[in-house]
Structure formats: C-alpha cells, structure tokens
Amino acid sequence: MSLRILEIGVYGHNGELNSVKLNPSGLSIVTGASKTGKSSLIDIIEYCFGREHCHVSDGVIRQHVAWYGILLDRGDSRIFLARRNPKPPKTRDPDVYYAVGTGLKMPECVDWNPNLGVSDIETILTSSVGIAENVTTVPEGQTRNPISANIRHALMFCIQDQDEIDSRKILFHRQSEPFLPQTIKDVLPYFLGAIDENLLRRKVQLDLERKELRKLQKLAGEREQLANLSGARTEEMFREAQSVGLIPPGQPPAQDIALSDLRAINPVIQEVPVPPDSTEPIAILRRERTSLRRELGVLKERLRQIRHVEDVAGGFAHEADEQRARLATLGLVAKGDVETCALCGSTDLHVPLVAEMHKTLSGIDEQLSQVRREVPRLQEAQGELVAKQNDVEDALKRNQGQIDALAKQDDAFRTERDSQLRLARTMGRIAYFLETLPPPPAATTSVDELDAARKRVEALEKLVDPENTAERLTSTLNLIGDYMTRDSEKLDLEHSGSRLRLDIRQLAVVADTLDGPVPLFRMGSGENWVGYHVLAHLALHRWFRQKNRPVPGFIFFDQPSQAHYPAEQDRAGDLSDLPDADREAVFKLFKLMFDVAVELAPNFQVIVTDHADLRDKWFADAVVARWRGQGLVPQSWIDARA
C-alpha cells in the first residue's frame, strides 16, 4: 500500500497548530525565502517517522515549537503521529502520540497525552507501508550481520535534502553516514522486488528445512557415535574387570553379553585385614643393629692395632735374628782383652773389643727371647678378637634377617591392601559406568527420511538460488535505466543521449558512452548532478509504484533549482533575471517532476521545497505554501515569547 503525507505541522507552546497541507497526489511545492523552515520539513518528517534524534536546526523552530506533527494517508485509513520537541541542547524526547482513523484530521491544538514509545513508531509504519517480514542475505565469507528492511530504510529512497541533491559523490539520503552505504546495498534489492515476499518465504522455509535436516543428521550421527562410544567403553570396562579377576579371562563378547556380565558382578568386596603395627619392632632391631655395628667397629680397630704390633714385633725379631747371626761368629775368637781385630788380629785399627761384642750379642738374645714370649700372647688376643668379631657379624646377620622378615610381612599386607583398593576402584568405575550408561538409542533415522529431507533442501535451494536473484536484480536495474534514459531526453544534461543505468555496487548513476562508462562523480557541473539525482529517484519510484513495492509513495526534493537559482539571487521566486538557459533548465526540471507525479497518481506525490516560483499554471496549482514574510513558525508565536 502507498503511504503518503497529507499535512506537516508544528504546535507552539500555546498549543496552537501551524501546518502546510500537501496535495494527496501529484506535485506539491512549498516556495519561499531562506530561513523560513522549508528544509526543516524533511527533519520533521524523519523525526515523526521514528528517527532517534531530532535534527531540526537550533533556532526559531526549536525555540518556539512544542510538538511536531504529521498526518499520513495509507489508503484505507489515516495516521497521525506527533513527537515532542526536545528542549535544546537535547536532541531526543520519548513522548509520542499516535492516532489512527478513516476520517482523521490533524488536531487543531495539543489535547492529547503521550501514548506510544519511539520504537513502536517503526513497527507501526513498517507494517503500514506493507513491508513484510524479511531478512537480507549476506554473501558467504562476509562477516556483517543480516538486517531486516524497515520503514527507516525505505525512507532513504524518499528524501533528497539540499546537500544531497547536488552531490556528485552520494546518490541516496544519508549515504554519507557510516555503514549506511552497505545498508542501502543490502536493502535495495528487497525494495526493488528482486527478493520478493515469495522468495523470502521460501528462504524462511529453506532455513527451516535446513535446520530439520541438520537435526536429523545430528541425531543419526549422535546415535552412531553413542553406539560406538558405548561399545568402546563397555569393552574397556570388561577388560578392566578381567584384569582384577572379577571376570574370567578371554576375548570380550558382544556388547549386550558384556553388559550382562558386568551387571552380574557381586558388588560385595572382602574387607582388607588390618596389618599389625611393625613399626616398633623394626625400630628396636635397627637400634640393635646400630649398636652391633658400633661394637664390630671397635673390634676391628683392636684387631688392626694387634696385627700392627705383631707385624712390628715380627720385623724386629727378623732384624735382631740376622744381627745375632752375624755376631755368632764371635765364638771363633779367643776371649781376652787383646786389642786386635776379632777377624784378622790386626792391631792397626781401632775396633770394638771382643767383650763388647759379646755383650751386644747377649742383649740381642734377651730381646729376641722377650719377643718370642710376647708373640703367642698377641696371637691369643687376636684369636679372641676374631671370635668376638664373628659373633658380632652373626648377630648382624640375624638382625638383618629379622628386619627383612618384618619388612616382607609389611609388604605382603601392603600388596594385599593395594590389590583390594584396585578391586574396589574397579568396582566403583563399573558401577558408575552402568549408572551413567545412556539408554539404548531409539530407532535410528531411516535412510529414506534423510534422503527426503535432503531432496526438500535441494529443491528449495534451486528456488532461492543467488544467481536467480542476481539475474532478477540486473533485469530490474536495466528497466530502471530505461526509465532514466527516456526521461533524460527531457532535460539538457551532459550525456543525456547516452544509455543511463543505476549501479548498485557504486550507488551511483552511470552513463554508458562510446568512450566507456562515466559515473556520476566524473560528471561536471551542479546542473548534471541535480538532474541525474532527480532522474534516478523518479525512475526508482516509477518502478516502486508500478510494482506496488512497500516504499512510501512520495519523494521529497529540497532546493532542486539551486544550481541555476541560488538563494542569494532569490527575487521573490521570480526567474526573469536568470539567463534563458537557466530558466529553461529550471522549467524542464520542474515539468519532469510534474509529469511523473501525474503519471503515477493517485498513489504518488512529489514534494518540493524551493526558492523558485514559476508563473506557469501547472506550477502555480502545485504550490501549497508561499513563505515570504512568514514561515513554518508564525510571527505571533515569536512575538509572544519575545
């Protein structure tokens, strides 16, 4: 359905209304001088359509207006929306009033209470314009989120403010704002009908079928995985039970038999006997062993000393015996005091007396006799020490044996305890496994069921093939290009004889010339920029209306004559002072708007705010307000608050 604007108004702080009534179809022109509020009409429309913030410029309007209001016609009924003007410097106010009715008129004064939230405006108008539930598609590999086209998006194709209409870099409303160029590219195919409601319904159905197919595949996979996992865990538990003797050894049987054997295991485990405390006996034996080792050390040291003395005595006896053997020859010498050599009898040398040598020999004999008497006693003592050493070593062996016996007994108890603990641990694992074992899987998804789901998905994928959508979009853009090319013959524009097209990737008008494509940003002069903006949007709305697309049935152009009739040359809208070429260009531009508006009536309106005021009858009939000396805000409101 077509959503058109019947009236735009403001309410003063005194509650009074001042408004401009628009033609319900065809061309509506508000002409007037600068600073009268013409351009603010766009900001009021956007604010009443649910834009978050109020972009009406600070000044007379923001100071003297309490509420903004707009009356809409949706064919079968009318909608009145009013939003409270936020007090500067605030740009947002939550108060909204909404009314709907077949014969509804704009209230003459503020006699209402807020009854709607700001977010609800979008919902109401989105539904009123006929935008069905939709989600834009995002190509694979791109990370942006899908969005749902709504009334705010549709409004971007219905407005051209004075900073946009003569721009060579942007074509659509708010295109210069962050992220919005991509948003326009995403939603435009839906509004053009390249992605229609039937396709969207098929996409929704495809998403549901894909979800169902994934569900069936997941269930089948989970059941198979569960069966494999249960079988593996059952075999693992069976082998572990065999390792501790709960089940006889052998190859694990089938899963159901293995589970039956595991469930049949006696859960009662014999208690581990408590071993005696062997700590104290071992400690006593170790202390005894320390004492024995100390005693053995003392004995070994005494044996070493005795053996050393024996070795010394033996060496002495050997040396003394050799000395005695040498002196034993004295028996061959005569006894006396002759001072002659005992061997040769010579008297020439001084040698020891024979008596002296006999005396020495006697001393050696005495020493040898003493050594021989002591050696047996040393050997006897050594024997006693060796015997004691053997006794101590035997005692150490017995001590070690006792310690080893106690240790073995303790190890046996420990081994038995460890075995019982392992058995108990295994029993616990088996019990936990049996308790947490999932129930047997239900009947698995049949192959036929999965095949049927796959075929449904494949059939829907062919219907929503992106290539088909791209072909439809290309076809639609070609037709819109034909409209632009045909209408361009009515304007004196550069490249007007060339084929024109709308490039959705660049969001620009492109002229295909013999020298190659020329996009809007490479075209010169403000006249061309304004002309191609008007051509593009009129062509878009011709398509919207012919296809009954869910886009509001109006296009708002702000200052389209500015390239020929700038504000500083305004002479009460009179174009007589302009060069003939400029007057002719302005005339053709407005005439094109008028012709398209008449062609698409009664479901389409062109709204224009401008300084120009042509004298032609068709133009004069389209003028709904002349703001010269007065404007959107009455002077009486300003005087009352002065």
Phi, psi and omega in degrees: 000155183267131179249115183237162183259124179264327185201141176235129183215167175231148179244126180285174178293344175274000178087356183280157182253138166227125188218169173237124180266133183256155173293132182297340175208169181082209185259133174235126183238131170248111181248152181168181182278174178291157175063031176255353177104011182298310182292336180291343178301324178296315180297323179293317178301311182297319181295317179287339176277003173107010177296141189300314186246151178273123182254015173296130185298145175297137182154216186299314184295312182295333183278329190244007180247136178260322181222148169253143180222153179214136179250123185246149175243122178249017176099296182269346181198177179240154180233133173245127178234133177227140177231139181289138178287120179291138180287127179303143009272007178294152180238006183216141174221135186281350186284125180224140174239137184226137175216149180220144180180160183287317181252029186296139174239165180287126181303142181283341180208168180280104178227039184228169172240145179305135182222016184209152174268157182299319181294337180288336179300314181301316181297315183294312183288326176300317178289321183295325182278349176096018178285116180279170177299130185206160175217128179290152178267144178244124181302150179298142180095347178261146190260353182290155183275146173296152179231161177256125179294137181219188186295328179296323178290319180298326183294338180293343178259008185240003186223139171222101179278174190293340177275346182258324188293335179250023181268140176265352184258334180234149182246331186247160181297131178067016181295336182280352181280152182302139175072345184287330176303317179292324177298317179298317179297326182285320187268338183300319178302324178294312183293332177284341181095004175296331172241092184273179183296324178297318179294321179295321177297321177294323177297318177298316179297321178297318178300319179293317180294321177296320178297318179295319179297316178298323178297313179296317179296322179293317179297316179297316179295318180296320180294318178294316179296321180294319179296316179296317181294317180297320178297317180294318181291323178297315179297321179298314179295323180296314180294323178294320177297323176295323184294336180254008174085010179284335180227140179301150180294161180144174180290131179302138179279191176299161188301315183296321178291320179297318178297320178298318178295321179294320180291336183276356181293136178292120183284352183278127180246131179297137181290146179284125178297148181275118181288149176295159181278107181264009185292314184291313177302317180296322178296318179297315180296323179292323176294318177299320180296322178297316179296318180295319179296324177295315179297318179298323178296319179296316180298316180297324179292319179294320177298320180297316181296315180298316180295326176295315178298319180297319179295320179295315180297319179299318179295320180295316181298322180295315180295316181295323180294321176295321179295318180296322180297325179289323181278349182295340179292352180299340179293343178278349185260140179290146180281147178158185183248017181296132181271067176236163179295134182294344183256314185248349179076008181291146179250007185281330185252156175270115181234160180298150178290153178299324180296322179294319181294321176296322178296318179296316180299321179295321179296319180296318179301319180295318180295317178299321180297318178295317180299317181294329177287327184280327185303314178301321179295322177296319180294322178296316179295321179297319179297319178297318180294320178299319179297315178298321179298317179297320179297316180296318180296322176297321179296321177297319179297316179298319179300314180296322178298316178297318179298315180298320180297316178296321180294318178297319178298318179294320178297322179298314177298319181294318178299317178298319179294317179298319178298317180294322179294318178298319178298315180296320179296317179296318178299319179295319179295320179295317180297317179296319179299316181292325180289321184266002180296123181298153177296157179304136182299146177292180181303125184294155179299131182286156178298322180296321180294317178294318179298319179297318179295319179297319181294322178296317179296316181297321179295316179291325179298325177292325181288331181250028180303126179303331179294323177296318178298317180296321178295318179296319180296316179299317179298316180298315180295327177295319179294318177297322176299324177297319177300315181296317181297316180295315182289335182295338178293343179273354181239149178267083182242152172296138181069014181295339178275355181269166176283129182255150177209160178258116180266107184287336179287321178268349187053056184208158170276137181233134175256121178272109183249174177296336180266006180114175181291139178237106179285166185304320186290349177258005176268143183264159173078141178297331179300316179295317183298313179297314183300316181286330172298312181296315179301313184297315184285326175294321178294318178300314183287333173298318178292316180303316184286320180295326181263003179053048181281154184281062176236136178311144185273048176210156170228132185248117176253127180251118177059054179291341182269007189298334179291334181252333188225073182294161186299327183290346178259010184295126176233069181058031178082359183283128182260009186295334180278352181281153173301155183303320182297318180292318179298318180295321180294318179295317179301311182297324181294312179292324180294323177297316178301315181298314183297317180293320179297319178292319180300321185264001177297152008263011186256018182213143177223142174251123181249129183228134169244131186199165173278329185295146178216090183289156183267357180293147185297315181300325178289313181298323179293335181275345181287123179255347178199138173240110183257087174229114187090344175214170182208207182296324179259118180299148179297329181297327177293319181294316181295323183294333182255008181288000000 
